[in-house]
């Protein structure tokens, strides 16, 4: 035992090492190689886009022009560049230091790009607003000054002229005007209430000058800050980190492959050693088998003789069992056929009586129809005078009306309708019984199939209707059940036997309650409870025994519940019995929803009396 445990531990350790080396030796994905060869060019392209964006913004600033769509396109491409980098280049695995370096380089580069993108966006908006203000001063400044002069505001026009000229001089790269002078002129114009009624052009002009004063220093600062962003430096660091991680990953795969080759050689030598040991053990086993063969020769002869004796006894036992089961089946079949014949005879009798009554009433209706047809066949062309035609036609209608009144045809039609409805109800009863018998017969041809438990009970109650209806009232409490896998004919046999026993246990009048429910997630339960005489406690342990019966001599074979128990057990189910003397009994059949894997497809010896219905005479002859 100790050696076996040690061998098992060593085998598991060897298998774990083999799996580990096999996983480590897997080649890197193709996309990782491609990403490694393209990541450097991608990072350089990002750096190039960044410098082009900086140059475009700087050129627009120097020319005091809006950056334009070209700068916006460069900004959009630069902002989208990080998301376009191959992600496989950043998902490689190495040691803790390499992974931390790659993560830090990746996060730093992406943060720098995002920061530069935000700063460039702000700068682009500021330069656009600044260029618009300068353009307004150049294009509309003279017009605003002229309006002031035309309005008689010469002093305000002079101040505005100095403000426009000074602002344009200040807006250049080399400012020739101090900001304080421009601010003083703005304050002076703001205090002059005489120009408050001027159009909005003056307000826009002052707003443009304010924009130039506020934005110039801010734009210069952002230009320097953007130009100094270390996008290229951090891109180079990220490329170096990915290259180091890639080299480490390739080296690790090569080392794992070398170790796997060495390990395979060691395993091959171990397998050779084990094969040598097995060959020696095989020779020892052959020698032992030779000795056992000599001992078995005499034993086989004795076993064959004993088997022959047991086979003969088993054959005799099976023949006796078949005869007993057949006797039980024939007894049940006789009761069943008698009940079915009685159930069919009743609706057939009132169907025949209704047909005779309908035939009698049809004669009167036929006479009415004939007279009506004769009355309406009178034509005016057959008479020389119209008055004669009218007299004949009216007389014919009076005869029809008299016949309708005297024969009470309206009540006759209602009577025919009532007879027809009764006949249809009788035909429905016959159809239901025939369908139940047909379903029983069809199910018997499929030993194992899916089965609706509630529907099977309903069909069984139709078959057992003549036995139950004079003794008990059936109360059904059906639950929502899935279809089960079973032999439908045998399960119907179980229901029929238990329901018949329940009816026979009721002396005069009582109740049979049938309840279906889920027993547990894998089984269903069918409870059949009666208010009969009950079973004495000393007999509860014997009711499953063959030939045991509490009925009078000649009224039963004692095989009914024995057959039920055998069928339920063959379906891997369970038959539970509870009874109290004088109050009744409860039989609970527990059946699996799915047959266990490997269960036999066929159940024990068929005991369903319905299988003999094909040999019965036609329905009319049976009645």
C-alpha positions as CSV (number, residue, x, y, z in Angstrom):
1,X,0.0,0.0,0.0
2,X,2.8,2.4,0.9
3,X,4.6,1.7,-2.4
4,X,1.4,2.3,-4.3
5,X,0.9,5.7,-2.6
6,X,4.6,6.7,-3.3
7,X,4.2,5.6,-7.0
8,X,1.0,7.6,-7.3
9,X,2.6,10.8,-5.8
10,X,5.6,10.5,-8.1
11,X,3.4,9.9,-11.2
12,X,1.3,13.0,-10.3
13,X,4.4,15.1,-9.8
14,X,5.8,13.9,-13.2
15,X,2.5,14.7,-14.9
16,X,2.4,18.2,-13.3
17,X,5.9,18.9,-14.4
18,X,5.1,17.7,-17.9
19,X,2.0,19.9,-18.1
20,X,3.9,22.9,-16.8
21,X,6.7,22.5,-19.4
22,X,4.2,22.0,-22.2
23,X,2.4,25.2,-21.2
24,X,5.6,27.2,-21.0
25,X,6.8,25.9,-24.4
26,X,3.8,27.1,-26.3
27,X,4.8,29.5,-29.0
28,X,3.9,33.2,-28.7
29,X,0.8,34.2,-30.8
30,X,1.6,35.5,-34.3
31,X,-0.1,38.8,-33.4
32,X,2.5,39.3,-30.6
33,X,5.4,38.9,-33.0
34,X,3.7,41.3,-35.5
35,X,3.0,43.8,-32.7
36,X,6.6,43.7,-31.5
37,X,7.9,44.5,-35.0
38,X,5.4,47.3,-35.6
39,X,5.2,48.9,-32.1
40,X,8.3,51.0,-32.6
41,X,7.1,52.4,-35.9
42,X,3.6,53.1,-34.4
43,X,5.1,55.0,-31.5
44,X,7.3,57.0,-33.9
45,X,4.3,57.8,-36.0
46,X,2.5,59.1,-32.8
47,X,5.5,61.3,-32.0
48,X,5.6,62.6,-35.6
49,X,1.9,63.5,-35.5
50,X,2.5,65.3,-32.2
51,X,5.3,67.4,-33.6
52,X,3.3,68.1,-36.7
53,X,0.4,69.3,-34.5
54,X,2.8,71.5,-32.5
55,X,4.3,73.0,-35.7
56,X,0.8,73.7,-37.1
57,X,-0.4,75.4,-34.0
58,X,2.8,77.5,-33.7
59,X,2.6,78.5,-37.4
60,X,-1.0,79.6,-37.0
61,X,0.0,81.5,-33.9
62,X,2.8,83.3,-35.6
63,X,0.6,84.2,-38.6
64,X,-2.3,85.2,-36.3
65,X,-4.6,82.9,-38.3
66,X,-7.0,80.2,-37.1
67,X,-5.3,76.7,-37.0
68,X,-7.8,75.4,-39.5
69,X,-9.1,71.9,-40.3
70,X,-5.6,70.5,-40.9
71,X,-4.7,71.1,-37.3
72,X,-8.0,69.6,-36.1
73,X,-7.4,66.5,-38.2
74,X,-3.9,66.1,-36.7
75,X,-5.3,66.5,-33.2
76,X,-8.0,63.9,-33.9
77,X,-5.4,61.4,-35.2
78,X,-3.1,62.1,-32.4
79,X,-5.9,61.6,-29.8
80,X,-6.9,58.3,-31.4
81,X,-3.3,57.0,-31.7
82,X,-3.1,55.2,-28.3
83,X,-6.2,53.1,-28.9
84,X,-4.8,52.0,-32.3
85,X,-1.6,50.6,-30.8
86,X,-1.6,46.7,-30.8
87,X,-2.8,45.5,-27.4
88,X,-1.0,42.2,-27.7
89,X,2.3,44.0,-27.3
90,X,1.3,45.0,-23.8
91,X,-0.2,41.6,-22.7
92,X,3.0,39.6,-22.6
93,X,4.0,38.0,-19.3
94,X,7.5,38.1,-17.7
95,X,9.0,38.5,-14.3
96,X,7.5,41.0,-11.8
97,X,10.1,43.7,-12.6
98,X,9.5,43.5,-16.3
99,X,5.7,43.5,-15.9
100,X,5.9,46.6,-13.6
101,X,8.2,48.4,-16.0
102,X,5.9,47.7,-19.0
103,X,2.8,48.7,-17.0
104,X,4.4,52.0,-15.8
105,X,5.7,52.9,-19.3
106,X,2.4,52.1,-20.8
107,X,0.4,54.2,-18.2
108,X,2.9,57.1,-18.4
109,X,2.8,57.2,-22.2
110,X,-1.0,57.1,-22.4
111,X,-1.3,59.7,-19.6
112,X,1.1,62.0,-21.5
113,X,-0.7,61.6,-24.8
114,X,-4.1,62.3,-23.1
115,X,-2.7,65.4,-21.3
116,X,-1.1,66.7,-24.6
117,X,-4.4,66.1,-26.4
118,X,-6.3,68.1,-23.9
119,X,-3.8,70.9,-23.9
120,X,-3.7,71.0,-27.7
121,X,-7.5,71.2,-27.8
122,X,-7.5,74.1,-25.5
123,X,-4.7,75.8,-27.5
124,X,-6.6,75.3,-30.8
125,X,-9.7,76.9,-29.4
126,X,-7.8,79.8,-27.9
127,X,-5.9,80.5,-31.1
128,X,-9.1,80.3,-33.1
129,X,-10.8,82.9,-30.8
130,X,-7.6,85.0,-30.8
131,X,-7.3,85.0,-34.6
132,X,-11.0,85.9,-34.9
133,X,-10.5,88.9,-32.6
134,X,-7.5,90.2,-34.5
135,X,-9.4,89.7,-37.8
136,X,-12.3,91.7,-36.5
137,X,-10.1,94.6,-35.5
138,X,-8.5,94.6,-38.9
139,X,-11.6,94.3,-40.9
140,X,-14.2,96.2,-38.8
141,X,-12.1,98.7,-36.7
142,X,-12.1,101.5,-39.3
143,X,-15.9,101.1,-39.8
144,X,-16.6,101.5,-36.0
145,X,-14.3,104.6,-35.8
146,X,-16.1,106.2,-38.8
147,X,-19.5,105.6,-37.1
148,X,-18.3,107.3,-34.0
149,X,-17.1,110.3,-36.0
150,X,-20.4,110.5,-37.9
151,X,-22.2,110.5,-34.6
152,X,-20.2,113.5,-33.4
153,X,-18.1,111.5,-30.9
154,X,-14.7,112.7,-32.0
155,X,-13.0,112.1,-28.7
156,X,-14.4,108.6,-28.5
157,X,-13.4,108.0,-32.1
158,X,-9.8,109.1,-31.4
159,X,-9.6,106.8,-28.3
160,X,-11.0,104.0,-30.4
161,X,-8.5,104.6,-33.1
162,X,-5.6,104.5,-30.6
163,X,-7.2,101.3,-29.1
164,X,-7.4,99.5,-32.5
165,X,-3.9,100.5,-33.6
166,X,-2.5,99.7,-30.2
167,X,-4.2,96.3,-30.0
168,X,-3.0,95.3,-33.5
169,X,0.5,96.4,-32.6
170,X,0.3,94.4,-29.3
171,X,-1.1,91.3,-31.1
172,X,2.1,90.7,-33.1
173,X,5.0,88.6,-32.0
174,X,6.9,91.7,-30.9
175,X,4.5,93.9,-29.1
176,X,5.1,97.6,-29.4
177,X,2.4,98.7,-27.0
178,X,2.1,98.1,-23.4
179,X,-0.9,96.2,-22.1
180,X,-1.5,98.9,-19.5
181,X,-2.1,101.5,-22.1
182,X,-4.7,99.3,-23.9
183,X,-6.4,98.6,-20.6
184,X,-6.5,102.4,-19.8
185,X,-8.1,103.1,-23.2
186,X,-10.7,100.4,-22.6
187,X,-11.6,101.8,-19.2
188,X,-11.8,105.3,-20.7
189,X,-14.2,104.1,-23.4
190,X,-16.3,102.3,-20.8
191,X,-16.8,105.4,-18.7
192,X,-17.9,107.6,-21.7
193,X,-21.7,107.3,-21.4
194,X,-22.3,109.2,-24.5
195,X,-21.4,106.2,-26.7
196,X,-23.7,103.9,-24.8
197,X,-26.4,104.4,-27.6
198,X,-23.9,103.3,-30.3
199,X,-24.6,99.9,-32.0
200,X,-23.2,96.7,-30.7
201,X,-20.1,97.0,-32.9
202,X,-18.2,99.0,-30.3
203,X,-19.0,96.4,-27.6
204,X,-17.7,93.7,-29.9
205,X,-14.6,95.7,-30.7
206,X,-13.8,96.2,-27.0
207,X,-14.5,92.5,-26.4
208,X,-12.0,91.6,-29.1
209,X,-9.4,93.8,-27.5
210,X,-10.0,92.2,-24.1
211,X,-9.6,88.8,-25.7
212,X,-6.3,89.8,-27.2
213,X,-5.0,91.1,-23.9
214,X,-6.1,88.0,-22.0
215,X,-5.2,85.3,-24.5
216,X,-1.8,86.3,-25.7
217,X,0.2,85.5,-22.7
218,X,-1.9,82.4,-22.0
219,X,-1.4,81.1,-25.6
220,X,2.4,81.7,-25.3
221,X,2.5,79.7,-22.1
222,X,0.5,76.8,-23.6
223,X,2.6,76.8,-26.7
224,X,5.8,76.3,-24.6
225,X,4.1,73.8,-22.4
226,X,2.8,71.7,-25.4
227,X,6.2,71.9,-27.2
228,X,7.9,70.6,-24.0
229,X,5.5,67.6,-23.6
230,X,7.8,64.4,-23.5
231,X,5.6,62.3,-25.9
232,X,8.6,61.1,-27.8
233,X,10.7,60.3,-24.7
234,X,7.9,58.3,-23.0
235,X,7.2,56.5,-26.4
236,X,10.8,55.5,-26.6
237,X,10.7,54.2,-23.0
238,X,7.5,52.2,-23.8
239,X,9.1,50.7,-27.0
240,X,12.2,49.7,-24.9
241,X,10.0,48.0,-22.2
242,X,8.0,46.0,-24.8
243,X,11.2,44.9,-26.5
244,X,12.6,43.7,-23.2
245,X,9.4,41.8,-22.4
246,X,9.3,40.3,-25.9
247,X,13.0,39.1,-25.6
248,X,12.3,37.6,-22.2
249,X,9.2,35.8,-23.4
250,X,11.0,34.3,-26.4
251,X,13.9,33.2,-24.3
252,X,11.6,31.6,-21.7
253,X,9.8,29.6,-24.5
254,X,13.1,28.4,-25.9
255,X,14.3,27.3,-22.5
256,X,11.0,25.4,-21.8
257,X,11.3,23.6,-25.1
258,X,14.8,22.5,-24.3
259,X,13.7,21.3,-20.8
260,X,10.7,19.5,-22.4
261,X,13.1,17.6,-24.8
262,X,15.3,16.5,-21.8
263,X,12.3,15.5,-19.8
264,X,10.9,13.4,-22.7
265,X,14.2,11.5,-22.8
266,X,14.1,10.8,-19.1
267,X,10.5,9.6,-19.4
268,X,11.4,7.4,-22.3
269,X,14.1,5.7,-20.1
270,X,11.6,5.3,-17.2
271,X,9.1,3.7,-19.5
272,X,11.7,1.3,-20.8
273,X,12.6,0.3,-17.2
274,X,8.9,-0.2,-16.3
275,X,8.4,-2.3,-19.5
276,X,11.2,-4.6,-18.5
277,X,9.7,-5.0,-15.0
278,X,6.3,-5.7,-16.5
279,X,7.7,-8.3,-18.9
280,X,9.2,-10.2,-15.9
281,X,6.0,-10.0,-14.0
282,X,4.1,-11.3,-17.1
283,X,6.3,-14.4,-17.1
284,X,5.5,-15.1,-13.5
285,X,1.8,-14.6,-14.1
286,X,1.9,-17.1,-17.0
287,X,3.4,-19.7,-14.8
288,X,0.8,-19.2,-12.2
289,X,-2.0,-19.3,-14.8
290,X,-0.8,-22.6,-16.0
291,X,-1.1,-24.1,-12.5
292,X,-4.6,-22.6,-12.2
293,X,-5.7,-24.0,-15.5
294,X,-4.9,-27.5,-14.3
295,X,-7.0,-26.9,-11.1
296,X,-9.9,-25.4,-13.1
297,X,-10.3,-28.4,-15.4
298,X,-11.9,-30.6,-12.7
299,X,-13.8,-27.6,-11.3
300,X,-15.4,-26.7,-14.7
301,X,-16.9,-30.2,-15.0
302,X,-18.6,-29.9,-11.6
303,X,-19.8,-26.4,-12.4
304,X,-21.3,-27.6,-15.7
305,X,-23.2,-30.4,-14.0
306,X,-24.6,-28.1,-11.3
307,X,-25.5,-25.4,-14.0
308,X,-27.5,-28.1,-15.9
309,X,-29.4,-28.9,-12.8
310,X,-30.1,-25.3,-12.0
311,X,-31.2,-24.6,-15.6
312,X,-33.8,-27.3,-15.5
313,X,-35.1,-26.0,-12.1
314,X,-35.2,-22.5,-13.5
315,X,-37.2,-23.6,-16.6
316,X,-39.8,-25.4,-14.4
317,X,-40.1,-22.3,-12.2
318,X,-40.6,-19.9,-15.2
319,X,-43.2,-22.2,-16.7
320,X,-45.1,-22.2,-13.4
321,X,-44.8,-18.4,-13.1
322,X,-46.1,-17.9,-16.7
323,X,-49.1,-20.1,-16.0
324,X,-50.0,-18.2,-12.8
325,X,-49.5,-14.8,-14.4
326,X,-51.6,-15.8,-17.4
327,X,-54.4,-17.0,-15.1
328,X,-54.3,-13.6,-13.3
329,X,-54.4,-11.8,-16.7
330,X,-57.4,-13.9,-18.0
331,X,-59.3,-13.2,-14.8
332,X,-58.7,-9.4,-15.1
333,X,-59.5,-9.5,-18.8
334,X,-62.8,-11.2,-18.2
335,X,-63.9,-8.5,-15.7
336,X,-62.6,-5.8,-18.0
337,X,-64.5,-7.1,-21.1
338,X,-67.7,-7.4,-19.1
339,X,-67.4,-3.9,-17.8
340,X,-66.6,-2.5,-21.2
341,X,-69.6,-4.4,-22.8
342,X,-72.0,-2.9,-20.2
343,X,-70.6,0.6,-20.7
344,X,-70.9,0.4,-24.5
345,X,-74.4,-1.2,-24.4
346,X,-76.1,1.7,-22.6
347,X,-75.2,4.5,-25.0
348,X,-76.0,2.1,-28.0
349,X,-79.5,1.5,-26.7
350,X,-80.5,5.2,-26.4
351,X,-78.8,5.9,-29.7
352,X,-81.0,3.4,-31.4
353,X,-84.1,4.7,-29.6
354,X,-83.3,8.3,-30.6
355,X,-82.8,7.2,-34.2
356,X,-86.3,5.7,-34.3
357,X,-87.9,8.8,-32.8
358,X,-86.0,11.1,-35.3
359,X,-87.2,8.9,-38.2
360,X,-90.8,9.2,-37.1
361,X,-90.6,13.0,-36.8
362,X,-88.9,13.3,-40.2
363,X,-92.1,11.9,-41.8
364,X,-94.1,14.8,-40.6
365,X,-91.4,17.3,-41.6
366,X,-91.3,15.7,-45.0
367,X,-95.0,16.2,-45.5
368,X,-94.7,19.8,-44.5
369,X,-91.8,20.4,-46.9
370,X,-93.8,18.8,-49.7
371,X,-96.9,20.9,-49.2
372,X,-94.7,24.0,-48.9
373,X,-93.0,23.2,-52.2
374,X,-96.3,22.6,-53.8
375,X,-97.7,25.9,-52.6
376,X,-94.6,27.8,-53.9
377,X,-94.7,26.0,-57.2
378,X,-98.1,27.6,-58.2
379,X,-97.4,30.1,-61.0
380,X,-99.6,32.9,-62.3
381,X,-99.0,31.8,-65.9
382,X,-101.1,28.7,-65.3
383,X,-104.3,30.7,-64.6
384,X,-106.4,32.8,-67.0
385,X,-107.2,35.4,-64.3
386,X,-105.0,36.8,-61.6
387,X,-107.8,36.5,-59.0
388,X,-108.0,32.8,-59.5
389,X,-104.2,32.5,-59.1
390,X,-104.3,34.4,-55.8
391,X,-107.2,32.3,-54.4
392,X,-105.3,29.0,-55.2
393,X,-102.0,30.4,-53.7
394,X,-103.7,31.7,-50.5
395,X,-105.5,28.3,-50.0
396,X,-102.2,26.4,-50.4
397,X,-100.6,28.7,-47.8
398,X,-103.5,28.2,-45.4
399,X,-103.0,24.4,-45.7
400,X,-99.3,24.8,-44.9
401,X,-100.1,26.9,-41.9
402,X,-102.8,24.5,-40.7
403,X,-100.3,21.6,-41.0
404,X,-97.7,23.6,-39.1
405,X,-100.2,24.3,-36.3
406,X,-101.8,20.9,-36.1
407,X,-98.7,18.9,-36.2
408,X,-96.8,21.3,-33.8
409,X,-93.8,21.3,-36.1
410,X,-91.9,23.8,-34.1
411,X,-91.9,21.5,-31.0
412,X,-91.1,18.6,-33.3
413,X,-87.9,20.4,-34.5
414,X,-86.9,21.2,-30.9
415,X,-87.5,17.6,-30.0
416,X,-85.3,16.4,-32.9
417,X,-82.6,18.8,-31.8
418,X,-82.7,17.4,-28.2
419,X,-82.5,13.9,-29.6
420,X,-79.6,14.8,-31.8
421,X,-77.7,16.4,-28.8
422,X,-78.3,13.2,-26.7
423,X,-77.1,11.1,-29.6
424,X,-73.9,13.2,-30.0
425,X,-73.3,12.9,-26.3
426,X,-73.6,9.1,-26.5
427,X,-71.3,9.0,-29.5
428,X,-68.8,11.1,-27.5
429,X,-68.9,8.5,-24.7
430,X,-68.3,5.7,-27.2
431,X,-65.5,7.6,-28.9
432,X,-63.8,8.4,-25.5
433,X,-63.9,4.7,-24.6
434,X,-62.7,3.5,-28.0
435,X,-59.9,6.1,-27.9
436,X,-58.8,5.0,-24.4
437,X,-58.7,1.3,-25.6
438,X,-56.8,2.4,-28.7
439,X,-54.3,4.4,-26.6
440,X,-53.8,1.4,-24.3
441,X,-53.2,-0.8,-27.3
442,X,-50.8,1.7,-28.9
443,X,-48.7,2.3,-25.8
444,X,-48.3,-1.5,-25.3
445,X,-46.4,-1.6,-28.6
446,X,-43.6,0.7,-27.2
447,X,-42.0,-0.9,-24.2
448,X,-40.1,2.2,-23.1
449,X,-41.4,5.7,-24.0
450,X,-42.3,9.0,-22.5
451,X,-45.5,8.9,-20.6
452,X,-48.0,11.5,-19.3
453,X,-48.9,10.3,-15.8
454,X,-52.1,12.4,-15.5
455,X,-53.3,11.3,-18.9
456,X,-52.6,7.7,-18.2
457,X,-54.6,7.8,-15.0
458,X,-57.6,9.4,-16.9
459,X,-57.5,6.6,-19.5
460,X,-57.2,3.9,-16.8
461,X,-60.3,5.4,-15.1
462,X,-62.3,5.1,-18.3
463,X,-61.3,1.4,-18.6
464,X,-62.2,0.8,-14.9
465,X,-65.4,3.0,-15.0
466,X,-67.8,0.0,-14.6
467,X,-65.9,-1.3,-11.6
468,X,-65.6,2.1,-9.8
469,X,-68.8,4.0,-10.6
470,X,-71.1,1.8,-8.5
471,X,-68.8,1.8,-5.5
472,X,-66.9,5.1,-5.2
473,X,-66.6,8.8,-6.2
474,X,-63.3,9.6,-7.8
475,X,-61.6,12.8,-6.7
476,X,-58.6,13.9,-8.7
477,X,-55.9,16.4,-7.5
478,X,-53.4,16.5,-10.4
479,X,-50.1,18.4,-10.0
480,X,-47.9,19.8,-12.8
481,X,-45.7,16.8,-13.7
482,X,-43.1,16.3,-16.5
483,X,-43.4,13.3,-18.7
484,X,-41.5,10.3,-17.4
485,X,-39.6,7.5,-19.1
486,X,-41.3,4.1,-18.5
487,X,-43.2,1.2,-20.0
488,X,-46.6,2.9,-20.4
489,X,-48.6,-0.3,-20.6
490,X,-47.1,-1.7,-17.4
491,X,-47.6,1.6,-15.5
492,X,-51.3,1.6,-16.6
493,X,-51.4,-2.0,-15.3
494,X,-50.2,-0.7,-11.9
495,X,-52.9,2.1,-11.9
496,X,-55.6,-0.4,-12.9
497,X,-54.7,-3.0,-10.3
498,X,-54.5,-0.4,-7.4
499,X,-57.7,1.4,-8.5
500,X,-59.6,-1.9,-8.8
501,X,-58.4,-3.1,-5.4
502,X,-59.5,0.3,-3.9
503,X,-63.0,-0.1,-5.4
504,X,-63.3,-3.6,-4.1
505,X,-62.2,-2.6,-0.7
506,X,-65.2,-0.2,-0.4
507,X,-68.3,-2.2,0.7
508,X,-71.1,0.2,-0.3
509,X,-70.2,3.8,-1.1
510,X,-66.9,5.7,-0.6
511,X,-64.3,7.9,-2.2
512,X,-61.2,7.2,-4.1
513,X,-58.8,10.2,-4.1
514,X,-56.0,10.3,-6.7
515,X,-53.2,12.8,-6.1
516,X,-50.1,13.4,-8.3
517,X,-47.1,15.6,-7.4
518,X,-43.4,15.9,-7.5
519,X,-41.9,13.6,-4.9
520,X,-38.4,15.2,-5.3
521,X,-36.5,16.8,-8.2
522,X,-35.9,13.4,-9.8
523,X,-39.1,11.4,-9.0
524,X,-42.9,11.8,-9.2
525,X,-45.4,10.4,-6.7
526,X,-48.9,9.0,-7.4
527,X,-51.1,8.6,-4.3
528,X,-54.3,6.5,-4.6
529,X,-56.3,6.7,-1.3
530,X,-59.6,4.9,-0.6
531,X,-62.1,4.9,2.2
532,X,-62.5,1.2,2.3
533,X,-62.1,-1.4,5.0
534,X,-58.3,-1.0,5.4
535,X,-55.7,-3.7,5.8
536,X,-54.9,-5.3,9.2
537,X,-51.4,-4.4,10.5
538,X,-50.4,-8.0,10.6
539,X,-51.1,-8.3,6.8
540,X,-49.2,-5.2,5.7
541,X,-45.9,-7.1,5.4
542,X,-47.6,-9.9,3.4
543,X,-49.6,-8.1,0.7
544,X,-46.6,-8.0,-1.7
545,X,-46.1,-11.8,-1.4
546,X,-47.4,-13.9,-4.4
547,X,-50.6,-15.8,-3.8
548,X,-51.5,-13.8,-0.6
549,X,-55.1,-12.5,-0.7
550,X,-57.7,-11.5,1.8
551,X,-60.6,-12.0,-0.7
552,X,-62.9,-14.9,-0.6
553,X,-61.8,-18.2,-2.1
554,X,-62.2,-18.2,-5.9
555,X,-62.3,-14.4,-6.3
556,X,-58.6,-13.7,-6.6
557,X,-55.2,-15.3,-7.2
558,X,-53.3,-13.1,-4.8
559,X,-50.9,-11.9,-7.6
560,X,-52.3,-8.4,-8.2
561,X,-50.2,-6.4,-5.7
562,X,-47.2,-8.8,-6.2
563,X,-47.3,-7.9,-9.9
564,X,-47.6,-4.2,-9.1
565,X,-44.6,-4.3,-6.7
566,X,-42.5,-6.2,-9.3
567,X,-43.4,-3.6,-12.1
568,X,-42.6,-0.6,-9.8
569,X,-39.3,-2.2,-8.7
570,X,-38.3,-3.0,-12.3
571,X,-38.8,0.8,-13.1
572,X,-36.4,1.6,-10.2
573,X,-39.3,3.0,-8.2
574,X,-40.9,2.3,-4.9
575,X,-44.4,1.2,-3.7
576,X,-45.4,2.7,-0.3
577,X,-48.4,1.4,1.6
578,X,-50.2,3.0,4.5
579,X,-53.5,1.6,6.0
580,X,-55.7,1.8,9.0
581,X,-58.3,-0.8,9.7
582,X,-61.8,0.5,9.2
583,X,-60.7,3.9,7.6
584,X,-58.9,3.0,4.4
585,X,-55.6,2.7,2.6
586,X,-53.1,4.9,0.8
587,X,-51.0,3.4,-2.0
588,X,-48.1,5.7,-3.1
589,X,-46.2,4.8,-6.3
590,X,-42.9,6.7,-6.6
591,X,-41.4,6.6,-10.1
592,X,-38.2,8.2,-11.5
593,X,-38.6,10.9,-14.2
594,X,-35.6,9.6,-16.1
595,X,-34.6,6.0,-16.3
596,X,-31.2,5.4,-14.6
597,X,-28.2,5.1,-17.1
598,X,-27.7,1.5,-18.1
599,X,-31.2,0.4,-17.0
600,X,-32.6,-2.5,-19.0
601,X,-34.8,-1.4,-21.9
602,X,-37.4,-4.0,-21.2
603,X,-39.3,-4.6,-18.0
604,X,-40.3,-7.9,-16.4
605,X,-42.9,-10.3,-17.8
606,X,-45.8,-8.4,-19.4
607,X,-48.9,-8.5,-17.2
608,X,-51.1,-5.9,-18.9
609,X,-54.4,-7.5,-19.8
610,X,-54.9,-4.8,-22.5
611,X,-52.4,-6.6,-24.8
612,X,-55.1,-9.2,-25.4
613,X,-57.7,-6.7,-26.7
614,X,-56.5,-7.2,-30.3
615,X,-58.0,-10.7,-30.0
616,X,-61.5,-9.5,-28.9
617,X,-64.4,-9.7,-31.3
618,X,-65.7,-6.5,-33.0
619,X,-67.5,-4.0,-30.8
620,X,-71.0,-4.9,-32.0
621,X,-70.5,-8.6,-31.4
622,X,-69.1,-7.9,-27.9
623,X,-72.3,-6.0,-27.1
